[in-house]
Amino acid sequence: MSAEMNPEGVARYIEAAKESARRRGDDIAAMRRCRFDTIAVHGLYTMRESLDFNQGSIIEPIYMSSSQAYRDSDEMEAALAYQIPTWCYSRIANPSMYYFENVMALLEGYGFEGETSCCATSSGMAAIMCSTDAFLQVDRNDTSRPMNFVSTCQVYGGTFQQFSMRKDHDRGIECRWIVDSTDLDAWRSKIDENTRFLYGELPSNPGQAFFDIEAVAAIAHEHGLPLIIDNTVAGPALMRPLRHGADVVVQSVTKTLTSSGFGIGGAVIARKNLTSKWGSEEMKADLGAYLKQLPNRDNGPNLSPMNAMLALNDMRTLRIKVDLFSRNTMRVARWLGEHPRIEQVDYLGLPQHPLHEIASKYLWLVDAEHDEQYGQPVNRYGHLMSFRVQGGAAATRKVFDSFQRIWRATDLGRVKSVATIPAISTHSQQGKEAREMADIPPNLIRLCVGGEHPDDVIADLDQALASIDGRVTVSVPNDFSVGGASRRVPGADA
């Protein structure tokens, strides 16, 4: 405390903050007794908060303000010293962000006995950066020790680039790739005294790689290391890695969680008092709060209020949507598996998939046993699948270019079905050798099935696959209208 401050005045605000924290703790405890769907709908936005602070609004307001005003200098001093809850400046925090973060912490922690916290970020890539960099702090007592971390090579292309280029190439932090994530000895062989964390994405994008979370978490913890899991594809409606020993979960909120595609966002969700022999005790005690108040305060990668509320509103029916998308994807995968022009279908829900059994251990529709529709546990395997077209890259492009209802885009998790060819899009920058290591051939199409009737998705696939034997002309004029605006094709005048 500075010599000029008023200790009595600051103490008054601190006591008020303690009472507010007690009420919030009661709210958290009450919500944790509710079912998944209730948490997704309500979060921690209570009727009391609505009536006392938000004009009785039943939906959380969007706080489109850059900063918070304070009653007096005592409150400002206590707030900026983090002695009381504050959102002070929207680069660091904002009430809309808190609404979203509370829901994410509760959903990813659903069924987990410990406490969780969340830090929302501007994108999924920002979430990966924040969660991993937290454990990559230089040991100033011994700067000669090179840091390394261990990761599956079957990850999203942006993740691969962040690890291989931004961390390994640019900063000299070695990324040690696991080719077969089911090989537990391979995980053990990559760990040494300078390893900082283990990382995995499952189901992986686009290849559907999967591994035993509990077994890999046990290996990580034997060495005093955290396990970080990218849970973007499954999401908390199907899998909650914290329940199975993971320490940190990252989400590209843009994807499965928000099927509308309106906004961009990410999230880091962590168990409190996580396992790590690296980092401060403050960080390990509450990673979410640590990221928000310290590194993210200084680096500025946090989520905007508008995107926080777009995501929150889209997540209210998460379980229902994921169930629908999963059932639709299963129908499509089964149909593709019987098609003579398909070389291979990768979908964990198919019994013939080599990882079906281990995936079935973890991928369950949350609360299906309490649902009148099911009344028992039900496996669901998500919206993402991939298939390989016979005839190589040329045939694959012909099929891809012939889609009439499936959107050609690098997005996933949409209410509308979307497809891409990863070798020329999401994973193109990592190079041919790295794609071969991750088993991403040029004839692979990634397909994310949405909320359309599956018969219509199948019909589009059917006519597109028929193009291999026929001729389908895709003509694009020099100028065409998009949303009322004229759009010129690059190079169209050449």
Residue pairs with C-beta under 8 A, 6 or more apart in sequence:
1 7
1 10
2 77
5 73
5 74
5 77
6 73
6 74
9 72
9 73
9 74
10 74
10 77
10 78
10 83
12 74
13 74
13 75
13 78
13 79
13 83
13 84
14 78
14 83
14 84
16 84
17 78
17 83
17 84
17 85
20 85
21 85
24 44
27 44
27 46
28 44
28 102
28 106
31 38
31 39
31 42
31 43
31 44
31 106
32 106
34 42
35 367
35 370
36 107
36 110
36 236
36 237
36 319
36 366
36 367
37 319
37 320
37 367
39 103
39 106
39 107
39 110
40 103
40 107
40 315
40 316
40 317
40 318
40 319
41 316
43 60
43 99
43 100
43 102
43 103
43 106
43 312
44 99
44 102
44 103
44 106
45 60
45 99
50 56
50 57
50 58
54 60
54 61
59 313
60 96
60 99
60 309
60 312
61 95
61 96
62 96
62 305
62 306
62 309
63 87
63 90
63 94
63 95
63 96
63 305
64 305
64 306
65 90
65 94
65 305
66 89
66 90
67 88
67 89
67 90
68 79
68 86
68 87
68 88
68 89
70 76
70 79
75 84
78 84
79 86
79 88
80 86
80 88
82 293
86 93
87 93
87 94
87 95
87 97
87 98
90 97
90 304
90 305
91 297
91 300
91 302
92 292
92 293
92 296
92 297
92 302
93 292
93 302
94 305
94 308
95 305
96 305
96 306
96 308
96 309
96 312
97 120
97 302
97 303
97 305
97 308
99 308
99 309
99 312
100 120
100 265
100 267
100 303
100 308
100 309
100 311
100 312
101 117
101 118
101 119
101 120
101 267
101 288
102 118
103 312
103 315
104 118
104 120
104 251
104 253
104 267
104 269
105 116
105 117
105 118
105 269
105 288
106 116
107 236
107 240
107 315
107 318
108 116
108 118
108 231
108 236
108 240
108 241
108 242
108 249
108 251
108 269
109 115
109 116
109 240
109 242
109 269
109 271
110 236
110 240
110 366
111 240
111 243
111 366
112 240
112 242
112 243
112 271
114 242
114 271
114 272
114 273
115 271
115 272
116 242
116 269
116 270
116 271
116 272
116 288
117 269
117 270
117 272
117 286
117 287
117 288
117 289
118 267
118 268
118 269
118 270
118 288
119 130
119 267
119 268
119 287
119 288
119 289
119 291
119 292
119 296
119 302
120 253
120 265
120 266
120 267
120 302
120 303
120 308
121 127
121 130
121 265
121 266
121 267
121 268
121 296
121 301
121 302
121 303
122 264
122 265
122 266
122 301
122 302
122 303
122 304
122 307
123 252
123 254
123 264
123 265
123 266
124 158
124 232
124 250
124 251
124 252
124 253
124 254
124 255
124 265
124 266
125 158
125 159
125 162
125 252
125 266
126 266
126 301
127 250
127 251
127 252
127 266
127 267
127 268
128 159
128 162
128 230
128 250
128 266
129 162
129 166
129 301
130 268
130 291
130 295
130 296
130 301
131 228
131 248
131 250
131 268
131 270
131 287
131 291
132 149
132 167
132 197
132 199
132 228
133 295
134 279
134 283
134 287
134 290
134 291
134 295
135 149
135 196
135 197
135 226
135 276
135 278
135 279
136 147
136 149
136 167
136 173
136 196
137 278
137 279
138 147
139 145
145 193
145 194
146 172
146 173
146 174
146 194
147 173
147 174
147 194
147 196
148 173
148 174
148 175
148 176
148 192
148 194
148 195
148 196
149 163
149 167
149 173
149 174
149 175
149 176
149 195
149 196
149 197
149 198
149 199
150 175
150 176
150 178
150 187
150 190
150 191
150 195
150 197
150 198
150 199
151 163
151 175
151 176
151 177
151 178
151 198
151 199
151 200
152 177
152 178
152 181
152 199
152 200
152 201
152 202
152 204
152 209
152 211
153 160
153 177
153 178
153 179
153 434
153 437
153 438
154 181
154 201
154 204
154 207
154 209
154 438
154 439
155 163
155 199
155 201
155 204
155 205
155 230
155 438
156 201
156 204
156 205
156 230
156 232
156 252
156 426
156 427
157 422
157 425
157 426
157 427
157 428
157 429
157 430
158 426
159 201
159 230
160 427
160 430
160 434
160 438
161 429
161 430
163 175
163 199
164 175
164 430
164 434
167 173
167 175
168 174
168 175
176 190
176 195
177 437
178 186
178 187
178 190
178 200
179 186
179 437
180 186
181 187
181 200
181 202
181 209
181 210
181 211
181 216
182 210
182 211
182 212
182 355
182 358
184 212
184 215
184 216
184 219
187 198
187 216
187 219
188 219
191 198
191 219
191 223
191 225
195 223
195 225
196 225
196 278
197 220
197 225
197 226
197 227
197 228
197 276
198 216
198 219
198 220
198 225
198 226
198 227
198 228
199 227
199 228
199 229
199 230
200 211
200 213
200 216
200 227
200 228
200 229
200 230
201 209
201 229
201 230
201 232
201 233
202 209
202 210
202 211
202 213
202 229
202 230
202 231
202 233
202 234
203 209
203 210
203 233
203 234
203 348
203 359
203 363
203 381
203 382
203 384
204 210
204 233
205 232
205 233
205 384
205 412
205 426
205 446
206 346
206 384
206 386
206 422
206 426
206 427
206 440
206 444
206 446
207 346
207 386
207 438
207 439
207 440
207 444
208 346
208 347
208 348
208 353
208 355
208 384
208 385
208 386
209 355
210 348
210 355
210 358
210 359
210 362
211 358
212 358
212 361
213 227
213 229
213 241
213 244
213 245
213 246
213 362
214 244
214 245
216 227
217 227
217 244
217 245
217 246
217 247
218 245
220 226
220 227
220 247
220 275
221 227
221 245
221 275
223 277
224 275
224 276
224 277
225 275
225 276
225 277
225 278
226 247
226 248
226 274
226 275
226 276
227 241
227 245
227 246
227 247
227 248
228 246
228 247
228 248
228 249
228 250
229 241
229 246
229 248
229 249
229 250
230 249
230 250
230 251
230 252
231 239
231 240
231 241
231 249
231 250
231 251
232 250
232 251
232 252
232 255
232 256
232 413
233 255
233 256
233 382
233 383
233 384
233 412
233 413
234 256
234 363
234 382
235 251
235 255
235 256
235 257
235 318
235 322
235 382
236 318
236 366
237 256
237 318
237 319
237 322
237 323
237 365
237 366
238 322
238 326
238 363
238 364
238 365
238 366
238 380
238 381
238 382
239 362
239 363
239 364
240 249
240 366
241 249
242 249
242 269
242 270
242 271
244 362
246 271
247 270
247 271
247 274
247 275
247 276
248 268
248 269
248 270
248 271
248 274
248 287
249 268
249 269
249 270
250 266
250 267
250 268
250 269
251 257
251 266
251 267
251 269
252 265
252 266
253 264
253 265
253 266
253 267
253 311
254 261
254 263
254 264
254 265
254 266
254 411
254 413
255 411
255 412
255 413
256 322
256 382
256 383
256 412
256 413
257 311
257 314
257 315
257 318
257 413
258 265
258 310
258 311
258 314
258 315
258 413
259 314
259 321
259 325
259 413
259 414
259 415
259 450
259 451
260 310
260 314
260 414
260 415
261 411
261 414
261 415
261 416
262 310
262 314
263 306
263 307
263 310
263 311
264 307
265 303
265 307
265 308
265 311
266 303
268 287
268 288
268 291
269 288
270 286
270 287
270 288
272 285
272 286
272 287
273 284
273 285
274 284
274 287
275 284
276 283
276 284
280 290
282 290
283 290
292 302
296 302
319 365
319 366
319 367
321 415
321 451
322 365
322 380
322 382
322 383
323 365
323 380
324 451
325 382
325 383
325 449
325 450
325 451
326 349
326 365
326 380
326 381
326 382
326 383
327 380
327 454
328 383
328 449
328 450
328 451
328 452
328 453
328 454
328 457
329 347
329 349
329 381
329 382
329 383
329 384
329 385
329 448
329 449
330 347
330 349
330 381
331 454
331 458
332 385
332 447
332 449
332 454
332 457
332 458
332 461
333 345
333 347
333 349
333 350
333 385
333 387
334 350
335 458
335 461
336 342
336 345
336 387
336 461
337 345
337 350
337 352
339 461
339 465
340 390
341 389
341 390
341 391
341 395
341 465
341 468
342 387
342 388
342 389
342 390
342 465
343 387
343 388
343 389
343 390
343 443
344 387
344 388
345 385
345 386
345 387
345 388
346 353
346 385
346 386
346 387
346 388
347 353
347 381
347 385
347 386
348 355
348 356
348 359
348 360
348 363
348 381
348 382
349 356
349 359
349 379
349 380
349 381
350 356
353 359
359 381
360 379
363 379
363 380
363 381
363 382
364 377
364 378
364 379
364 380
365 374
365 377
365 378
365 379
365 380
368 374
368 376
368 377
368 378
369 375
369 376
369 377
383 412
383 413
383 448
383 449
383 450
384 412
384 413
384 446
384 447
384 448
385 446
385 447
385 448
385 449
386 422
386 444
386 445
386 446
386 447
387 444
387 445
387 447
388 396
388 441
388 443
388 444
388 445
389 395
389 396
389 399
389 443
389 445
389 465
389 468
390 443
390 468
391 443
391 468
392 442
392 443
393 423
393 442
393 443
395 443
395 468
396 421
396 442
396 443
396 444
396 445
397 421
398 467
398 468
398 472
399 445
399 464
399 465
399 467
399 468
400 408
400 419
400 421
400 445
400 464
401 408
401 467
401 472
401 474
402 463
402 464
402 467
402 472
402 474
403 419
403 460
403 464
404 460
404 463
404 464
405 417
405 452
405 456
405 457
405 459
405 460
406 417
406 418
406 419
406 447
406 457
406 460
406 461
406 464
407 414
407 416
407 417
407 418
407 419
408 418
408 419
408 420
409 418
409 419
409 420
410 420
410 425
410 426
411 418
411 448
412 418
412 446
412 448
413 448
414 448
414 450
415 450
415 451
416 450
416 451
416 452
417 447
417 448
417 449
417 450
417 452
417 457
418 447
418 448
418 450
419 445
419 446
419 447
419 448
420 426
420 445
420 446
421 442
421 444
421 445
421 446
422 428
422 435
422 440
422 444
422 446
423 435
423 440
423 441
423 442
423 444
424 442
426 446
427 434
427 435
427 438
427 440
430 438
435 441
449 457
464 472
476 489
476 492
477 489
478 488
478 489
478 492
478 493
479 486
479 487
479 488
479 489
479 492
480 486
480 487
480 489
481 487
